[in-house]
Amino acid sequence: MERRTLFKLAGIGALGCFPLLAENKSQNTKQSQKHQRKREFSVTFKHNILESGKCKLWIPLPSSTPYQFLTSNLALSGNYTNAYISNTQIPTLFAEFDKVKSPNLEIKFDITTYERTTDFEEVQAKFNKNAKIPQEVKPYLVATEHIQTDGIVKTTAKEILKNAKAQNANDCQKAKAIFEWVATNMQRDESILGCGVGDAKAILESKKLYGKCTDISSVFVALCRSIGIPAREIFGIRLGQSSFSNAMGSAKDKVANITSGQHCRAEFYVRGYGWIPCDPGDVAKVRLSENLSNEDQKIKKLREYLFGSWEMCWLGYNTARDFILTPIPAETPLNNFGYPYGEVEENVLDYYDAKGFSYSYISVEK
């Protein structure tokens, strides 16, 4: 049976009334959107499972923040038995299917994004080394399986900051020194599956400073945490054309096939100010794709822009690392949640294989 479900933005679900997507309360919401570039997209996620049998799907959904939010209801269609928002803190759509020949699920929504920029004079003025770190930010100081903060991670961070000027710097200046080191020294490796595993300590111990966006952002995050600066990865997906490079997002006539557009960015927290965006992974990606060096003007400008700014031809899903999906799946814990996760008769589908899974994602800019 083909079903259609409309989740209203107010979030009316089978279990009652709840917010559809969790707002990132620790984000600095005072930044003005007046002069930031606004973009609007219509997005369609299609999942047509090739295996037959009892099926379960967990799909990451956009988080609600001051720089991105849904502007339509979440429209579902497919032959699912049941579908609901199973987690609002790690926005997740869960759908289950009885034993059907071809389980299918389509999700449609509209989203508005605003370019993120940072006024570093304001950051400098608001920085307070004695300010208490909010409770909701403290988890982003803690080590996880893939974000270790001891051993070579801590010694590398100290080496980056070894000169007297860096040692006396504020949190933002220290984070910038780490960002410059990561964006300059880490290389993108296209042979790595998906967005990479993001095992920061293993990368540093190997002395092979290469990977994809999750690997590169995770090294930045781990180095920041090791010296007491809260930091986190944001897992998401590209939506459309970038003004900097096709490597950062491409579209034809405003239509983008984003099926393989998963991308991990990063943020760090400055006491007294809030979260600041950055993206060392795309520095490495553009440098490789356009055969540039660290000394090329384009890379210098991009490196400067991507410390403190995000071009919002991208949406963010969540910050989850080494966690358990809701309801509990066969694979636990999950490293991160930037791809759809599915099971057919307890067989875990390969979420890196879009054709084999199978899923296809399209974004249309308005």
N, C-alpha and C positions, 0 to 999 in steps of 0.2 A: 504494500500500500504506500502511495506517495503521500507524505505528510508535509505540511507547511506550518511554520511556527514563527511568530513575531515577538521578539524580546524588546519591550519598550525601554527607552533610556532610563525611565524611572525604575526599571528592573523588576517587573512583576514575573515571578517564577512559580513553579508548581509548589514550592515550599513556602510561598508567601512573598512579602515585599522586601527587597534588599537592593543595595546599590549594584548596578550591573558591573561596573569596573571600578577598582579601587583607585582613588586619587593619591598621588605621591605627596603626602602631607609635609614631608621634610624638604620638598623643593622650595626654593625661594620664589614666592609667588608675586613679589612686588615689582619684578622686572616688567617694564612697559612693553606692550605688543604694538604700540602705535606706529613705530618706525621699522618693525620687523616684517619680513616678507611673508605674506599669507598665501597658503596653497590649499587647494581642495581636491580630493580624490574620491572616486567611486571604486570600491575594491570587491572582487569576487574570488572566493576560495572554493575550488571544486575538488572533491575527493570521490573517486570512483575505484573502489577496492577490487582488485583482480581476483583475490582468493574468495572462495565461498565458505559460508559458515557463520557461526555466532561471532559477531564483530564488536569491538569497542574502539572508539576514537577519542583522543584528547587533543584539542586544537588550541594553540596559544592565540589570545585575543589582544587587541591594543589596550594599553593602560590609559587611564585618564589623568592628564597632567595639564599645567598651564600652557604648554606648548603643543599639545595634541589632544583632540577629543572627538568623539563620534558626534555626527550631526544628523544621523538617521537612526531608526531602530535597527536592530540586528535581525535580518530576515533569513530564516532557514528553510530549506526544502530538501526532501530526500525520503528514502524508505526506512528511516530509523524507527525504532520502537519507542525510544525515549531520548530526549535531549534537554540539557539544562546547564546553567552556569555552576560548575562544581567548585570553583575557587574564585573569590573576588580579589584576594591579595596577590595571587599569581593568576591573572585573568585567564580562565580556562573554560572552553566549551567541551562538555563531555556528551558523547552520543553513543548509544548502544543499539545493536541490530539483532533481531532474531536470525535464525538460520535462513538467510536469503542468498540468492545466487550472486548478486552483485551489489553489495552495500554501497550506497552513495549518499553524499551529503554536500550541499552547496550553502555557502554562507555569503551574504552580501551586506555591505555597510558603506556609509559615506564618512569620511574623516577630514577634519581640517587641521592643518599644521601651521606653526609659526616658526620662522628661523630663530634659533637660539643664539644670542650674543651676550657677551659679558663686558660690563664696564669695570675695568680693572682699577680705576681710580676709586670707584665705590667699594670694591673689594678691599683695597688698601685701607680705606677710611673705616670700614666696618670690622675689619679683622680684630679679634680679641682673643689673645692666647689663653686668657683665663675663663673664657666662656665655656659653659658645660655643654658637652655633646649630647644632643637629645637622645632619648631612649630608642627611638625608631632608627637612629643613625648608627648606634653602637654595634649592631650586627656586622656592619661593613668595616669593622676593625678586626674581626675574628678570622682566624685561619680556618680553611676548609680543606677537604681532600686535595683539591686542585689549586687552591690559593694558600700555599704554605708561606709563612712569614719569618721562619728562622733560617739558620745555616747560611747558605750561599745567597739567599734572598736578602737577608739583613746586611751581610757583608758587602754585597753589590750596591745596595742603597747607600751605605756609609761611604763607599768608594766614590760614588757619584757626587756625594755632598762633602767630600773630604776637605775642601778648601775652607778657610775661615769665613769667607763671605757667605758661602752656602750654609755653613753651620749656624750662622746668626740670622739666616733668612726666615721670613714668615712661612706659613704653610703653603700659600699659593706659590711663592718663589721656589720652595723646595719641590713642589709638584711639577713646576715648569722645568726645573733641571732634570727631573726624572723623565718627563715627557720628551724633552729634547734628546736625551740619551736613548730612549726606546725608539723614537721615531727615526733617529739617525742610524742606529746600529742594527736594528732588527730588519730582516729581509722577508719579503713575501715568497712563499713556496707554493706554486699552483698544484703540485702533486699531492698535497695533503687533502684528505677527505673532508668534505663539508667546510665548516669554518674553523676546524682544528679542535683539539682536545682541551687546550687551555691549561696545561699543567706547567705553571710558571717555574717551579723549582726544578723540574726535570729539564726544562729548556735551558735554564742557566747552568745547571750542572753539566749538561752535554757540551756546553760552549759552542753550540751550533745555534746561532741566534736567527732562526728563521721559523716561519709558520704562516698561518692565516690570521684573520681578524681576531678570533677568540684567543689565539695564542699570544698575539701582540698586545691586545688590551689586557689580558690576564697578567702578563709580566708587569705592565704599568701598575695595575691594581695591587698586585702582591708587593711590589717595591714600596708603594705609598703606605699600605697597611703596616709594613714592617717598621716604619719610622713614626707610626702613630697618626697618619692621615687617613681618615675614612675614604674608601674608594670602592667602586663597583663596576661591573660590566652591565650594559643594557643590551639585551638580545632583541633583535627586530628584523625588519625586512625593508628593502628599498622599494620606493613607490613610483619614481619617475625620473625625468631628465635632470641631471646635475648641470650647473652652470660652470663647473670647474673641469670636469672630465667625464667621458662616457664610462670610465672605470668606476665612477662613484654613482652611476645611475644613468640609464639610457631609455629612450622612448621614441616611437615613431608616430607622428601626428597625435601626440599626447597619450598614446596607448603603450603600455609597458607590460611585457611578459615578465612577471617577477617571481616565477616559480623557483628559480635558483638565486634569488636576490637576497637571501638571508645575510645579515651583517650585524656584527657586534661592535658597539661603541663603548665609551667609558665615561665616568664622572668621578670627581673627587670633591670632598667636603671641606670648606673653609669655615672655621669657627667664627661666629658673629655674622656670617654672610649666608652661606648655604651651599648648594650643589653647583658645581661648575662643569660644563661639558667639555669633552675632548675626544679625539679620534686618531690615535697613532697608527691604527691599522690601515686607514685610507691613505696616509702619507706613503707607506710602503707599497700599497697597491698601485697608486698612480705612478710612483717612481719606476716600478717594474713594467707596467703596461705601456708606458710611454718612453721607456728606455732612457730615463733621466738619471742624473746623479744628485747627491745632496747639495751640490753647489749650484745647480740650475736654479734660475730665478723663480720658475714656477713652483718648484718644490719648497724653496725658502718661503714663498708667500703662502703656500698651502699649509706648511708646518706652522706658520704664525697664526693662520686663520683657525686651524683645527685645535689649537689650544685656546679654549674659551668659546668656541662656536660650533654649532651643528647646522648644516644645510638640511632643511627638512623635506627632502625628497625621499623620506624614510619614515617609518613608524616604529616605535618601541613597544615591545611586548612586556618584558619583565626583567628582573635582576636575579632570577633564581639560579643558584649553583648547588650541586650536590644535595638534592632535595627529593621529596617523594610526592608524586602527583596525587590528585584527589579525583575519584576514588583510587585506592592503591592498585597500581598495575603490576605486571610480572617483573618488569625491570626496575629495581630500586637499589640505591638511589639513582636518579637521573642526573647526568652531568650538568645539563642546561636545557632550556626549553625554547629553542628558536625554530624548531621544526615540528610538524605534526607527529604525534605518537599514536600508533595503532597496534591492535592485536586481533588476530583471527584464530579462534579456538586455542588461545594461549600461546600462539606463535607470534612473536614480536616482528612486526613489519620493519623493513629497512627504511628508516625515515630519510636517509641520505639519497635514496634512489627514488626520485620523483616518478619515473616511468613505471618502476616495478611496484610502487606503493599502491595506487598511483594517485598523484594530485597535480593540479595546475592552478596557478594563481595569476590573475590579471588585474591591473590598475589602470584607470582612465582619469587623467587630470581634467578638471572642469575648466 
